[in-house]
Amino acid sequence: MERKQPEISFKAGSITAAVWINNSGKGDYYTVSLKRDYKENDQWKTTNSLRVNDLPKAKMVLEKAYEFTVMNKKMSA
């Protein structure tokens, strides 16, 4: 089974916002996921928990994700 890829991702340091296109009977719409990558014991891991210092980067990538969705005329349901 092929793994679905995001439409586009925005990254600032360890913070990533991924924009996904979803299909429904009412039409296509976007959703956005937010994650932080970190290294533990030489292994890369992912979490949805952010540290206080991550918030400015999260704000930046979320603004870019929102801009992309608005500029592409699809709004989330």
ChimeraX commands (.cxc) that place a marker at each C-alpha (Angstrom):
marker #1 position 0.00,0.00,0.00 radius 0.5
marker #1 position 1.37,3.38,-1.01 radius 0.5
marker #1 position 1.81,5.88,1.82 radius 0.5
marker #1 position 0.03,9.19,1.25 radius 0.5
marker #1 position 2.33,12.22,1.03 radius 0.5
marker #1 position 1.47,15.75,2.12 radius 0.5
marker #1 position 0.60,18.30,-0.55 radius 0.5
marker #1 position 3.38,20.54,0.85 radius 0.5
marker #1 position 5.38,20.89,4.07 radius 0.5
marker #1 position 6.86,23.93,5.78 radius 0.5
marker #1 position 9.85,23.46,8.11 radius 0.5
marker #1 position 11.59,25.76,10.59 radius 0.5
marker #1 position 14.28,24.00,12.57 radius 0.5
marker #1 position 12.75,20.91,14.14 radius 0.5
marker #1 position 9.13,22.05,13.58 radius 0.5
marker #1 position 7.15,20.96,10.52 radius 0.5
marker #1 position 3.63,21.81,9.36 radius 0.5
marker #1 position 2.35,19.45,6.66 radius 0.5
marker #1 position -0.65,20.33,4.48 radius 0.5
marker #1 position -2.79,17.37,3.45 radius 0.5
marker #1 position -5.53,17.25,0.83 radius 0.5
marker #1 position -8.57,15.21,1.80 radius 0.5
marker #1 position -11.45,14.04,-0.34 radius 0.5
marker #1 position -15.07,13.84,0.72 radius 0.5
marker #1 position -18.46,13.70,-0.92 radius 0.5
marker #1 position -18.75,17.47,-0.39 radius 0.5
marker #1 position -15.44,18.18,-2.16 radius 0.5
marker #1 position -11.76,18.38,-1.39 radius 0.5
marker #1 position -10.45,20.15,1.70 radius 0.5
marker #1 position -7.14,20.73,3.47 radius 0.5
marker #1 position -5.98,19.69,6.91 radius 0.5
marker #1 position -2.69,20.59,8.59 radius 0.5
marker #1 position -0.55,18.50,10.92 radius 0.5
marker #1 position 2.17,19.89,13.18 radius 0.5
marker #1 position 5.14,17.95,14.55 radius 0.5
marker #1 position 8.51,18.37,16.23 radius 0.5
marker #1 position 11.44,16.10,15.43 radius 0.5
marker #1 position 14.03,15.31,18.09 radius 0.5
marker #1 position 16.92,12.93,18.57 radius 0.5
marker #1 position 17.03,10.48,21.47 radius 0.5
marker #1 position 19.80,7.89,21.85 radius 0.5
marker #1 position 20.96,8.51,18.25 radius 0.5
marker #1 position 17.44,7.81,16.93 radius 0.5
marker #1 position 15.15,10.40,15.36 radius 0.5
marker #1 position 11.69,10.57,16.89 radius 0.5
marker #1 position 8.59,12.70,16.37 radius 0.5
marker #1 position 6.19,14.31,18.82 radius 0.5
marker #1 position 3.23,16.66,18.70 radius 0.5
marker #1 position 4.27,18.25,22.01 radius 0.5
marker #1 position 6.03,21.57,21.68 radius 0.5
marker #1 position 8.39,23.35,24.03 radius 0.5
marker #1 position 7.84,27.03,24.75 radius 0.5
marker #1 position 10.84,27.91,22.56 radius 0.5
marker #1 position 9.24,26.01,19.66 radius 0.5
marker #1 position 6.19,28.27,19.58 radius 0.5
marker #1 position 7.64,31.05,17.36 radius 0.5
marker #1 position 8.69,28.46,14.77 radius 0.5
marker #1 position 5.31,26.74,15.02 radius 0.5
marker #1 position 3.60,30.08,14.43 radius 0.5
marker #1 position 5.74,30.69,11.36 radius 0.5
marker #1 position 5.11,27.32,9.70 radius 0.5
marker #1 position 1.39,27.42,10.55 radius 0.5
marker #1 position 1.09,30.86,8.93 radius 0.5
marker #1 position 2.77,29.50,5.80 radius 0.5
marker #1 position 0.43,26.50,5.77 radius 0.5
marker #1 position -2.59,28.79,6.14 radius 0.5
marker #1 position -1.32,31.05,3.36 radius 0.5
marker #1 position -0.90,28.03,1.07 radius 0.5
marker #1 position -4.45,26.79,1.72 radius 0.5
marker #1 position -6.00,30.22,1.14 radius 0.5
marker #1 position -3.98,30.88,-2.01 radius 0.5
marker #1 position -5.06,27.50,-3.39 radius 0.5
marker #1 position -8.79,28.18,-2.82 radius 0.5
marker #1 position -9.50,25.12,-0.68 radius 0.5
marker #1 position -10.65,25.67,2.89 radius 0.5
marker #1 position -10.86,23.03,5.59 radius 0.5
marker #1 position -14.28,21.63,6.36 radius 0.5
marker link #1:1,2 radius 0.2
marker link #1:2,3 radius 0.2
marker link #1:3,4 radius 0.2
marker link #1:4,5 radius 0.2
marker link #1:5,6 radius 0.2
marker link #1:6,7 radius 0.2
marker link #1:7,8 radius 0.2
marker link #1:8,9 radius 0.2
marker link #1:9,10 radius 0.2
marker link #1:10,11 radius 0.2
marker link #1:11,12 radius 0.2
marker link #1:12,13 radius 0.2
marker link #1:13,14 radius 0.2
marker link #1:14,15 radius 0.2
marker link #1:15,16 radius 0.2
marker link #1:16,17 radius 0.2
marker link #1:17,18 radius 0.2
marker link #1:18,19 radius 0.2
marker link #1:19,20 radius 0.2
marker link #1:20,21 radius 0.2
marker link #1:21,22 radius 0.2
marker link #1:22,23 radius 0.2
marker link #1:23,24 radius 0.2
marker link #1:24,25 radius 0.2
marker link #1:25,26 radius 0.2
marker link #1:26,27 radius 0.2
marker link #1:27,28 radius 0.2
marker link #1:28,29 radius 0.2
marker link #1:29,30 radius 0.2
marker link #1:30,31 radius 0.2
marker link #1:31,32 radius 0.2
marker link #1:32,33 radius 0.2
marker link #1:33,34 radius 0.2
marker link #1:34,35 radius 0.2
marker link #1:35,36 radius 0.2
marker link #1:36,37 radius 0.2
marker link #1:37,38 radius 0.2
marker link #1:38,39 radius 0.2
marker link #1:39,40 radius 0.2
marker link #1:40,41 radius 0.2
marker link #1:41,42 radius 0.2
marker link #1:42,43 radius 0.2
marker link #1:43,44 radius 0.2
marker link #1:44,45 radius 0.2
marker link #1:45,46 radius 0.2
marker link #1:46,47 radius 0.2
marker link #1:47,48 radius 0.2
marker link #1:48,49 radius 0.2
marker link #1:49,50 radius 0.2
marker link #1:50,51 radius 0.2
marker link #1:51,52 radius 0.2
marker link #1:52,53 radius 0.2
marker link #1:53,54 radius 0.2
marker link #1:54,55 radius 0.2
marker link #1:55,56 radius 0.2
marker link #1:56,57 radius 0.2
marker link #1:57,58 radius 0.2
marker link #1:58,59 radius 0.2
marker link #1:59,60 radius 0.2
marker link #1:60,61 radius 0.2
marker link #1:61,62 radius 0.2
marker link #1:62,63 radius 0.2
marker link #1:63,64 radius 0.2
marker link #1:64,65 radius 0.2
marker link #1:65,66 radius 0.2
marker link #1:66,67 radius 0.2
marker link #1:67,68 radius 0.2
marker link #1:68,69 radius 0.2
marker link #1:69,70 radius 0.2
marker link #1:70,71 radius 0.2
marker link #1:71,72 radius 0.2
marker link #1:72,73 radius 0.2
marker link #1:73,74 radius 0.2
marker link #1:74,75 radius 0.2
marker link #1:75,76 radius 0.2
marker link #1:76,77 radius 0.2
view
